[in-house]
Amino acid sequence: MSSPDLASLAEALRERLAVIADHAHRDRDAAGHLQRLIDVSGRIDTLIAALPTAELDPQFRHYLDRRSYDKALAWIESGGA
């Protein structure tokens, strides 16, 4: 699995966290905030689908399957350990 694959996924996971944490946007425009979350979630799904399943660490795959995105991001940031 190449670093760009994981770098793109990590970027999308960080963006998802930022959207979730953007309470001001949520309070000002709930529909727009929800749409941002839907958009980044769709991008995450696309990036995950493009990963080479056979090469994925079983624990990392578990995080992705369970949508434990905080743990998946931590796994990526730790160098895959």
N, C-alpha and C positions, 0 to 999 in steps of 0.2 A: 504494500500500500504506500502510495507516495505522500510526501509531506504536503504538497498542495491540496490533496484531497482532505486531509485532516485540518489544514490551515483554513480552508474555506468553511468547513463544518464548524470549527471553533469560532470563527468570526460570526457565523449565523447564530450559534448558541449564545454568544455574548450579546448579540443584538436582541435576541429574545429576552434575555435577562434585563436589558436596558428598557425594552418596551414594557415589560411587567412592572418595572420600578418607576415608570413615568406616570406617577399619580396625578400630576398636574394636567397632563394630556387626557388621562382617563376622566378626570373630573370636568374638564372643559368640553370634551368631545368623546363621549363614550363609544359612539359608533365608529369614529375614526380610529380610536385606540384599539378597538376590537379588530378592525380591518388590518391594522399594522401587525397585530398578533397573528392573525390568520395568514397574512402574507409571509411573515418570517417562518411560521410553522410549516407552510407549504414548501418554502425553500429548504428547510431542514429535512423534510421528508424526501425531497428530490436528491439532495446531497447524500443522504443515507442510502437511498436506493441505488446510487451509482457506486457505492463502495464495493470492493471485491469481497464478497461474503466469505469465501474460503480462506482469506488471509486475515480475517478479523480475530483479534484476541477474544476468547469466549466471554470473559468478564465485560469487556467493552461492548460486545454484541448484546449481552444481557442488559446493560444500561440503555442501549439504544432501543431494544425491543420493549423495555418497560417504560420508555420515555423518561428515564432518570437523567435528564439532560444536565443537571448540575454535576452529577457524578461522571457523566461522559465527558464534560468539559474539563473537569479535574483530571481525568485519566489522560486526555490529550495533553494538557498543560504539564503533566508530570513526566511526559516523554513516553507514555504508554506502559507505565509500570504500575 
